[in-house]
Every structure is written in C-alpha cells, then in structure tokens.
C-alpha cells in the first residue's frame, strides 16, 4: 500500500465553496454494491429501518481563528487546535508566522491591549503553545475573548465568504471545542432528525474534538509511516452498549466512526485516540457510514478504503462525472461495510 494509491484528480470546480439551502437538499450517493443510487439527503429515512441506531458527533466549532498584532505592528494569525488546561487559557495552536516570534512575546488586539502570550513550540514540531489573556475590561472571560476576536475557521480550500457562520455548525452541536466541523452532520435539519426518530431509529451522540489531523495530509510514501496526532473523544457507556446491541449502526461522519471504534478497540470510553483506520482494520461497531467526499492522499480516504475496499475509486469517479460537490460544504454518500 502506497500513499499514491489514494490519489485522484480533484478539479477546483468540484470543491464546494458555499453550502446548499436547505441543508438536507444536498445530494446523496447511495452505494448498494450492485448499483449506485442518486438521491438527496432528505431521503435518508428510506434507507433506515426500525432497530437501527444513528450516531452523531455533537462537537461545536470554536471561533478558533484569531488575528492579533505584535508590538512592531506585524500581523499574526492563530488557529487554536486544542485547550491544554481546564480553564482553556492555554492552547496548542498553529501560528503564522510562528517561527519569527519569541517565547514570552506579547500579542495585542487592535486597541493595543495584550490578549495573547506566545509560549513557544509545542511537543509537536509544527505547532506552538499560546496563553490567552482576557482583558480587565468588563470582566472579560476566555470565552468572551474568543467571541470578540475569533472567527469560525473555514478550511483553506474554502475561499468564499460565509455570510452565516451557523452554517458551519451542525444543528445538534453542543460544547464548543473543535477547530473544524464534523461536516457530514452539516446536512441535517431538525425536521430530518425528527423523521428519522419517527421511524424507530435511535439517535445517539458522541464527542470527538476535531483537531490538527483535519489539516495534515499524509506526507510519507508509505501511509503506515504517517504519524497520527491524537484527538480527544468521549463515548458514554450507554451509547456504546446500545450500539453493540443494535441491528445496524450508522455513523454520521468519520469523526463519529473514530470515536466509536476507538472506544471499542481500546476499551476506554474517554481519552485521547491516535487510531489510524486503514486496510486490515477489524471493524467492531460501525456498519454503515454517511460521509462527505474527502481530499486525496488523506487518512480519511484510507478509512473509506478500509470500509468499502477499492470500490471507493468507482464511487468517487461516479461522483465526479455527475458533478457532485466535494469536501466540507459538498454532497455526501451513504456506504455499507
């Protein structure tokens, strides 16, 4: 297995720049193995049965991109990846231009107030640690600071302006903790969720904090040599028990998969996971997967390959030929293992 095996040509015109409205009008490619069906997400209940469970990742995206200034006036961009302390004052972050900053350097908002201390490199070579410093004005908290200075961090391949930031949040999002959205969940509306529950399908929640692996392509020729950075997940015991007893488990998005399979593989319901799902992985929980179309040469595409085998190439070729929209604001597919 080589990383080149997971390459394909993705024209820029196929990368969705804006979400469709309403959310559940996105197209859905359904793989029946012997044939492919083309429909829309609103029709998902047709493919579910009483006794199935559907699992979603209910993490919320932080306003994690901050623009601050050095004392010299130079601009600095921060992308917060993960809180390092319970009070969320210290963070692992991507910093541009991090290599030019000095440990202990103060960074300021547009009014010249110190809001960030640059602490230096993290244990990961390409990220840094920073400390947020809320101002004394109006008793500002860390969350207040993020709301005041931060913005929702859209992926770099989305260059269009997002007029409504809530469109990069799922309708069931809860705790703000992630640097990116669990994008397969962006297709759901409250009405669609109600229709699914009315069928007798139980909707369960897990949490995986989407972090830096979202931004990290496979850089090695042999994907087994790729270093997976860990992400925090949580699966309540009753959720895993219910999944193990269910007729079929449908995971919404690769982050839901990673949470469930990490819990079943490690027998730890909460903690950090560096699970790399690729060819040869023995599936323990997930039977079906609804997911968006992923970038070439990524760990997410290797997970799809582990789920359906080399057939993914046929599915992606069909989607490209039929002009499906790819990546975070794109369309989706429904797969069976």
C-alpha positions as CSV (number, residue, x, y, z in Angstrom):
1,X,0.0,0.0,0.0
2,X,1.4,3.4,-1.1
3,X,0.1,6.9,-0.5
4,X,-0.1,7.3,-4.3
5,X,-2.8,4.6,-4.2
6,X,-5.1,7.2,-2.6
7,X,-4.6,10.0,-5.1
8,X,-7.2,11.1,-7.6
9,X,-7.7,14.3,-9.7
10,X,-10.0,16.7,-7.9
11,X,-10.8,19.7,-10.1
12,X,-11.1,23.0,-8.3
13,X,-14.5,23.5,-9.8
14,X,-15.8,20.4,-7.8
15,X,-14.8,21.9,-4.4
16,X,-18.0,23.4,-2.9
17,X,-17.4,27.0,-1.8
18,X,-20.9,27.5,-0.2
19,X,-23.4,25.2,1.5
20,X,-26.7,24.4,-0.2
21,X,-30.0,25.5,1.2
22,X,-31.8,23.9,2.8
23,X,-29.2,21.7,4.4
24,X,-30.9,18.4,3.5
25,X,-31.2,19.3,-0.2
26,X,-27.5,18.2,-0.6
27,X,-27.1,15.3,-3.0
28,X,-26.6,11.8,-1.6
29,X,-24.8,9.0,-3.4
30,X,-26.0,5.6,-2.1
31,X,-23.8,2.6,-2.7
32,X,-25.9,-0.6,-3.0
33,X,-22.8,-2.5,-4.1
34,X,-24.6,-3.9,-7.2
35,X,-25.7,-0.4,-8.2
36,X,-25.4,3.3,-7.3
37,X,-28.5,5.3,-6.5
38,X,-28.5,9.1,-6.7
39,X,-30.9,11.0,-4.4
40,X,-30.8,13.8,-1.7
41,X,-30.1,13.7,2.0
42,X,-33.7,14.4,2.8
43,X,-34.4,10.9,1.5
44,X,-32.1,9.2,4.1
45,X,-35.0,7.7,6.1
46,X,-35.8,5.5,3.1
47,X,-32.5,3.6,3.8
48,X,-33.1,3.1,7.5
49,X,-35.1,0.6,9.5
50,X,-36.5,0.4,13.0
51,X,-33.8,-1.0,15.3
52,X,-31.0,0.9,13.6
53,X,-29.1,3.5,15.6
54,X,-27.6,6.6,14.1
55,X,-24.6,8.2,15.9
56,X,-23.5,11.8,15.5
57,X,-20.6,13.8,16.8
58,X,-22.1,16.8,18.6
59,X,-18.9,18.9,19.0
60,X,-19.3,22.6,18.2
61,X,-16.7,24.6,16.3
62,X,-14.9,27.3,18.3
63,X,-14.3,30.8,16.9
64,X,-10.8,29.5,16.8
65,X,-9.1,31.8,14.2
66,X,-7.7,35.0,15.8
67,X,-5.9,37.9,14.2
68,X,-3.6,39.8,16.5
69,X,-0.6,42.1,16.3
70,X,3.0,42.2,17.5
71,X,4.3,45.3,19.3
72,X,6.0,46.2,16.0
73,X,2.7,46.2,14.2
74,X,3.2,42.9,12.3
75,X,0.1,40.8,11.9
76,X,-0.1,37.3,13.4
77,X,-2.8,34.7,12.7
78,X,-3.6,32.0,15.3
79,X,-5.6,28.8,14.8
80,X,-6.5,27.3,18.1
81,X,-6.3,23.5,18.0
82,X,-6.9,22.2,21.5
83,X,-7.1,23.5,25.0
84,X,-4.2,22.4,27.2
85,X,-5.8,23.5,30.6
86,X,-9.3,23.0,32.0
87,X,-9.8,26.8,32.1
88,X,-9.0,26.9,28.4
89,X,-6.4,29.7,28.9
90,X,-3.5,27.7,27.3
91,X,-3.8,26.2,23.8
92,X,-1.9,24.3,21.2
93,X,-2.1,26.4,18.1
94,X,-1.0,26.9,14.6
95,X,0.7,30.3,14.4
96,X,1.7,32.3,11.3
97,X,4.5,33.4,11.4
98,X,5.3,31.3,14.4
99,X,8.9,30.9,13.6
100,X,9.6,34.6,13.9
101,X,8.0,35.1,17.4
102,X,10.0,35.0,20.6
103,X,9.0,32.9,23.6
104,X,7.2,35.1,26.1
105,X,6.3,37.7,23.4
106,X,3.0,39.6,24.0
107,X,0.5,39.9,21.2
108,X,-2.2,42.6,21.1
109,X,-5.7,43.3,19.8
110,X,-6.5,46.3,17.6
111,X,-6.7,48.5,20.6
112,X,-3.2,47.6,21.7
113,X,-4.2,45.5,24.7
114,X,-2.3,42.3,25.4
115,X,-4.6,39.3,24.7
116,X,-2.1,36.5,23.9
117,X,1.3,35.4,25.2
118,X,3.4,33.3,22.8
119,X,4.9,30.5,24.8
120,X,7.0,28.8,22.1
121,X,6.9,25.5,20.3
122,X,4.7,22.6,21.5
123,X,5.8,19.0,21.7
124,X,4.7,18.7,18.1
125,X,7.3,20.3,15.8
126,X,4.9,22.3,13.7
127,X,2.6,23.8,16.3
128,X,3.0,26.2,19.2
129,X,1.6,26.9,22.6
130,X,0.0,30.2,23.5
131,X,-1.8,31.6,26.5
132,X,-5.0,33.7,26.2
133,X,-5.1,36.8,28.3
134,X,-8.6,38.2,28.7
135,X,-8.6,42.0,29.4
136,X,-9.8,43.5,32.6
137,X,-12.5,45.4,30.7
138,X,-16.0,44.3,31.8
139,X,-14.5,41.2,33.5
140,X,-13.8,39.5,30.2
141,X,-13.5,35.7,30.2
142,X,-11.7,33.4,27.8
143,X,-15.0,32.7,26.0
144,X,-15.7,36.4,25.8
145,X,-12.2,37.0,24.3
146,X,-12.8,34.3,21.7
147,X,-16.2,35.7,20.8
148,X,-14.7,39.2,20.5
149,X,-11.6,38.4,18.4
150,X,-12.2,35.0,16.9
151,X,-13.9,33.8,13.8
152,X,-15.1,30.4,12.6
153,X,-12.0,28.8,10.9
154,X,-13.1,27.6,7.5
155,X,-10.8,25.1,5.7
156,X,-8.2,26.8,3.5
157,X,-9.8,25.4,0.3
158,X,-12.9,27.4,1.0
159,X,-12.2,30.9,-0.2
160,X,-15.8,32.3,-0.5
161,X,-17.1,34.4,2.4
162,X,-19.5,32.6,4.7
163,X,-22.3,35.1,5.5
164,X,-24.0,32.9,8.1
165,X,-21.4,31.3,10.5
166,X,-24.0,28.9,11.9
167,X,-23.9,27.1,8.5
168,X,-20.5,25.7,9.6
169,X,-22.2,24.2,12.8
170,X,-24.4,21.2,13.0
171,X,-27.9,21.8,14.2
172,X,-27.2,19.5,17.2
173,X,-23.8,21.0,18.2
174,X,-23.3,21.4,21.9
175,X,-19.9,22.1,23.5
176,X,-17.6,24.4,21.6
177,X,-14.3,22.7,21.4
178,X,-13.3,21.9,17.8
179,X,-11.2,23.6,15.2
180,X,-13.3,22.2,12.4
181,X,-16.8,21.0,11.9
182,X,-17.8,17.3,11.6
183,X,-19.0,18.1,8.1
184,X,-21.2,15.1,7.3
185,X,-23.5,16.4,10.1
186,X,-24.0,19.8,8.4
187,X,-26.7,18.2,6.1
188,X,-29.2,17.5,8.9
189,X,-32.2,19.7,9.8
190,X,-34.4,19.4,12.9
191,X,-37.2,18.1,10.6
192,X,-35.0,15.3,9.1
193,X,-33.8,14.3,12.6
194,X,-37.5,14.0,13.7
195,X,-38.4,11.9,10.6
196,X,-35.5,9.5,11.4
197,X,-36.6,9.2,15.0
198,X,-40.2,8.6,14.0
199,X,-39.0,5.5,12.1
200,X,-37.8,4.0,15.3
201,X,-34.2,4.8,14.8
202,X,-32.4,6.0,17.9
203,X,-30.1,9.0,17.5
204,X,-27.1,8.8,19.8
205,X,-24.3,11.3,20.5
206,X,-20.6,11.0,20.9
207,X,-17.9,13.7,21.0
208,X,-14.6,13.9,19.1
209,X,-12.7,17.2,19.2
210,X,-11.8,17.8,15.5
211,X,-8.2,18.9,15.6
212,X,-5.0,19.2,13.6
213,X,-5.3,16.0,11.6
214,X,-8.0,17.7,9.7
215,X,-5.2,20.0,8.3
216,X,-2.5,17.3,8.0
217,X,-2.2,15.4,4.7
218,X,-0.2,12.1,4.5
219,X,3.4,13.3,3.8
220,X,5.1,9.8,3.6
221,X,5.2,7.5,0.6
222,X,4.2,4.6,2.9
223,X,1.0,5.6,4.7
224,X,1.8,3.2,7.6
225,X,4.6,5.6,8.5
226,X,2.3,8.6,8.8
227,X,2.1,10.0,12.3
228,X,-1.5,10.3,13.6
229,X,-1.8,13.1,16.1
230,X,-4.2,12.3,18.9
231,X,-7.6,13.8,19.4
232,X,-9.9,13.8,22.4
233,X,-13.1,11.7,22.3
234,X,-15.9,10.7,24.6
235,X,-18.4,7.9,24.3
236,X,-20.9,7.4,27.1
237,X,-21.2,3.8,28.3
238,X,-24.9,3.5,27.4
239,X,-24.1,4.7,23.9
240,X,-21.5,2.0,23.3
241,X,-23.7,-0.6,24.8
242,X,-26.7,0.4,22.7
243,X,-24.5,0.3,19.5
244,X,-23.2,-3.2,20.3
245,X,-26.8,-4.4,20.7
246,X,-28.2,-2.6,17.6
247,X,-29.3,-4.2,14.4
248,X,-27.2,-1.7,12.4
249,X,-25.0,1.2,13.4
250,X,-25.0,4.2,11.1
251,X,-22.2,6.7,11.9
252,X,-22.6,10.2,10.6
253,X,-19.1,11.2,9.5
254,X,-15.6,9.9,10.1
255,X,-15.3,11.5,13.5
256,X,-18.2,9.5,14.8
257,X,-16.5,6.4,13.4
258,X,-13.3,7.2,15.1
259,X,-15.0,7.8,18.5
260,X,-16.9,4.5,18.4
261,X,-14.1,2.4,17.1
262,X,-11.6,3.9,19.5
263,X,-13.8,3.1,22.4
264,X,-14.4,-0.5,21.3
265,X,-10.7,-1.0,20.4
266,X,-9.1,0.4,23.5
267,X,-11.9,-0.3,25.9
268,X,-11.6,3.3,27.1
269,X,-14.7,5.4,26.8
270,X,-12.9,8.7,27.1
271,X,-9.4,9.9,26.4
272,X,-7.1,10.6,23.5
273,X,-7.1,8.5,20.4
274,X,-4.5,8.1,17.6
275,X,-6.3,5.3,16.0
276,X,-5.4,5.1,12.3
277,X,-8.1,3.1,10.4
278,X,-6.8,1.7,7.2
279,X,-6.7,-1.6,5.2
280,X,-6.7,-4.6,7.6
281,X,-8.5,-2.9,10.4
282,X,-11.0,-5.2,12.1
283,X,-14.3,-3.3,12.4
284,X,-16.1,-3.6,15.8
285,X,-19.1,-1.2,15.8
286,X,-19.9,0.7,12.6
287,X,-21.9,-1.0,9.9
288,X,-22.9,2.0,7.7
289,X,-21.3,5.4,7.1
290,X,-22.6,8.7,5.8
291,X,-19.7,10.9,4.9
292,X,-18.7,13.7,2.6
293,X,-16.2,13.3,-0.2
294,X,-12.6,13.7,1.0
295,X,-9.3,15.2,-0.2
296,X,-6.8,12.9,-2.0
297,X,-4.0,11.4,0.0
298,X,-5.6,11.8,3.4
299,X,-6.2,9.5,6.3
300,X,-10.0,10.0,5.8
301,X,-9.8,8.5,2.4
302,X,-7.8,5.5,3.8
303,X,-10.7,5.0,6.3
304,X,-13.1,4.9,3.4
305,X,-10.9,2.3,1.7
306,X,-10.9,0.2,4.8
307,X,-14.7,0.4,4.9
308,X,-15.7,-0.4,1.3
309,X,-12.4,-1.5,-0.2
310,X,-11.0,-0.3,-3.6
311,X,-14.6,0.3,-4.7
312,X,-14.2,3.8,-3.4
313,X,-12.5,4.7,-6.7
314,X,-15.6,3.8,-8.7
315,X,-17.8,5.8,-6.3
316,X,-15.6,8.9,-6.5
317,X,-15.3,8.6,-10.3
318,X,-19.1,8.4,-10.5
319,X,-19.5,11.4,-8.2
320,X,-17.0,13.5,-10.2
321,X,-18.7,12.5,-13.5
322,X,-22.1,13.5,-12.2
323,X,-20.7,16.8,-10.8
324,X,-21.2,16.1,-7.1
325,X,-19.8,18.9,-4.8
326,X,-16.8,17.8,-2.8
327,X,-15.3,18.5,0.7
328,X,-16.8,20.3,3.7
329,X,-19.7,22.1,2.1
330,X,-20.2,19.4,-0.5
331,X,-22.5,16.5,-1.0
332,X,-22.5,13.1,0.8
333,X,-22.5,9.4,0.2
334,X,-24.1,6.5,2.2
335,X,-21.9,3.4,2.4
336,X,-22.3,0.0,3.8
337,X,-19.4,-2.1,5.1
